[in-house]
């Protein structure tokens, strides 16, 4: 269901600002202001062990921008389902898509109280023709997300399903595969999956993540590039394949772009 702003405010009042939260820490790493002292402390401790987290955070948004731009401009996609969107920062999905195709329809999905208080920002269309909605939902319940998204998106047309660095919060890999496959089964042929997650491709990253998990925050599982690839089973993966997200169709020559410890791809449902 679409989140009522008053309900979001009531939920925000119940926030425990003394416990770090991944969405707010990520916002801090990206230079945002929607975070608390506990988030900044946890973020700084993480950086001390793994400085590469900051470029990863920034490259994750650049990957989103490039992927949405391609789908809107080159693939003709006009419906976007951004699951686990996090806090608004830099350019968001609706801004990129509606700048290219003003009639684009976007649904953001999250269940974090602080994120929900920012729903009214995300709900502001950049065009008169476009539609931007927000669903209070948990990706552990993909069937409900799809049911709510049907109220806003056109399921007779291709839909871009987006999981941007969030499925590491699902401990069981088989459940990750199930979540992705259930959403993709619900969208029509010609739809796309845009997915990336942080990877266990650096010892420093592994150590920093373990320290972060020990703070009491929601744990995050670093997976292998091969496991990321497994999320695209049955789909047609676009060039350049499953790669470090900084090297997915970058503005510069890919060989000149430093890789980050996050892998992803864009794939089409046949």
N, C-alpha and C positions, 0 to 999 in steps of 0.2 A: 504494500500500500504506500501511497505517497505520504511523506511525513508532514504533519501539521506543525508550523513554526512554534506554536505555543507548547505543544508536546515536546518538541526538541529542546526548548528552553528549560522545561521542567526536568528533563533527563539530564541536561547539562549541569543543573544545580546539584546533582548527585555525584558529580565527578570527584574522584580522589586525585587531586593534583599532585600528591606526594609520591605517586607510583608512575614511573615512566611508561609511556605508551608509544608504540611503533609509529603510528601516524604522525604524532607530534614530534618525535625525534627525527623522522624523515623530513618533516617540514623545517626543522632547525638546520639539518644538513644542507637543505636546499636554499637556505638564506631567508626562510619565512619567519613570521613573528607569532604564529599561533602555537606556542609551546610554553611550558612552565620550567621552573628551576630544576625539577627532578629530570625532566626530559633533556635539558641542556647538560646536566651533570652526566647523565648516562651517555649522551651523545659524545661528550668530550672524552670520557673514559674509553669509548669505542674507538674514537679517532686516534687516541694515544697508542692503541694496539694495532689498529689497521687504518692508516691514513687514506687508503684507497676507497673507503666508504663514501667520502665526499664526492669524488668524481663519478662513482657509481650512481649516487643519488641524482646528480645533475644529468648524467647521460641517460638515466631512465626516463626523464621527462623529454629529452631530445628525441629519444626513440619513439615515444608516444606521438610527438608532434610529426615526425617523419612518416610514421605508419598511418596516422589519421589523414594526413595530407595526401598520401598515395591513394588510400581507399576512397576518399572523397573526390579527388581530382581525376584519377586514372581509372579506378574500378567502378565509379558511379554509385558508391554506397551512400545511402541517405538515412540509414538507421544505425545507431550505435548504442550498445549495451555495455557500459563501463562498470564492471563488478569489482567492488573494493576500491573505490576511487580515491579515498583518503582526502586530506585537506586541500583546498584549492590553492594553487601556486603556479607561478609562471603562466604558460598558456594551457588551458584546460581543453578537454575533448570538444566541447560544444563551441568554443571560440575558434578552434582550428577548422572544424567541419563547416560551421555556418558562415565562416568567411569565404570558403570556397563554394559551398552550396547553401544558400540562405534558407532553403526549405528543410534542412537536415533536422532529424528528430533524435534526441539523445536522452538516455535514461542512465542516471548515476545510481549506484547501489552501495550502501555502506550501513553499518549498524553501530558505529562509534558515536557516543553522545556529543562529543565536541564537533565531530564532522557534521552531525545533523544540525547543529546550531548555525552552521555555515550554509545550510541548504538554500536559504533565500538568496545567497550570492550566486550559487550554481544555477538556481532557477531563473536567473535573469537572462532572457534570450538576448543574443546579439543582433537578431533580425526579427522583423515582424512576422515573417513566414515560418520561422523555425519553432520547434517545441523542445523545451528542456525540462525534464522531470526528474524527481528524486525518489527513490524507493528505500525505505528502511527495511533492509533485508540482510540475511546471513548467507554467505556462499556455501555453508553446510546444508542449506535447504534450496538447492538450485531449482526445484520444481516450483516453489513458491515465487522465486525471483522471476521465472519465466511467466508465471500467471499474472503477476503484477505488471511486468513489462508489456504484456499484450494490451494493456489499457492505454498505452502511449505509443508504442512502436507499431509499424506496419509489418506484420509477420507474413505477408504475401510477397514481400520484397526482401532482397538480401540484407542481412544484419551483420554488423561487425561486433563480435563478442570479444571483450577485452578483459584479461586478467593480468594486471600490471604489477608484478612483484608481490602478490598477496598470498599465493598458494603455499608458500613456505610455512605459513601459519597452520597448515593442515599437516598433522604429524604423520599420518598414514599415506604412503604413496598411492596405494590402490584407491583410496578415497579421492585423492587428487584427480586421478584418471577418471573416476566415476563422475565427479563434479563437472569436469570439462565435457565429457562425452554426453552427459544428460542435457546440458545446455545446448550443445551443438546438434544433438538429435532433434531439438525442438525448433531450430531455425531452418529456413528453406535452403535448397540447393543454391549455390552461388554466394552463400554467406561466407564470412571470414572469421578466423580466430587470430587474435593478436595476443601473444602471451610471452612473458619473460619472468624469470625468477633468479634470485641470487644463487651462486654456485660454489661448490667446494673446491674451487680451482686455486686456492691460496691458503697456505698454512696459517698465515696471519689472520685471515678472515675467519677460519675455523675457531681460532683461539679467542678472538674478539667476540664472536657470536656466543660462545659458551659463557663468557663473562657476562654478556648482556642477558642471556637466559637466566643466569643466577641472580639477577637483580629483582626477580619477581615479575618481570614483564612477561607478556605472552611469548612463548618460545617460537623460534623460527628455524626451520630445517633448511640447511644448505644442501642442494641436490646436485647431482652430476649433470653435465651437458647431455649425456645419454638419456637421463631421466626426463629432462626438459623435452628432448626430441620425442620421447614416448607419448607426451601429451598431444602430439599432432598426428597420431596414428589414424590412418584412413583419410587424411586430408592432403591436399596438394600444396606442398611447402614452396613458397615463392623464393626466388633467388634473393640473397645469397645463401639461403638455408638457415639452419640453427647456428647462430654465431654470437659472439660477444655483442651486446646491444649497441655498443659504440661503433661497431663495424657493420651495422645493418644500414646499407645505403646512405652512408654519411655524405656530408657536403663536400668533404675533401676526399682524396684517394684513400681507400680503406687501409692500404698498407701503411699509410702515414698516421693513422689514428691509433692511439694507445688502447689496447683492450682493457675491459673492466670485468670484474668477476660477477657478471650477470649475463645469462644467455637467453635468447629468445628468437622468435620468428613470426612471420605472418603466413597464414595458410588459408587456402580456399576449400570450401566444402563442395565436392563434385555434384 
